[in-house]
Amino acid sequence: MRKIKFLKDFRSFYLLMLLGALLFSLISVRGFSKETDQGLAQDMSDKSYKEASKSSQYHSIEDIDKKINELEEMKRGYESKAIKQVNQAQRLQFIEGELQAAKRYWRAAEDNRKIVTRIQKEIDELKIERMKLQKKKG
């Protein structure tokens, strides 16, 4: 009789400890997930792009062409980043508890689209400068 009661108590204690361990791991994983999402949100929108200074003058059409090609590659990169972020946001918006993460992805995508707009303006200015140089030489 005593063995049976001991076994029931041991089983109850074991189940209680197992439940506690699972609960602890769930809390720690959710906390880690939130920290990771915040880190991703900071990395998602790349605010490192700075416009070229207006004082830089290009002396040849080849220099301007190189810069335009470089900026177009950069623009494509930011565009693809924005598309990936929108896709991720659309996936997350329907997962319970992930709406805030989805909003961070949408904001990051919008930031990257703004960078694309600035890059395109710079490309347009360079094309105008290139045309001026062609008229001078031609």
Summary of the structure (lengths in Angstrom):
residues: 138
radius of gyration: 27.9
end to end distance: 107.6
largest distance: 107.6
contacts: 334
relative contact order: 0.12
helix: 83%
strand: 0%
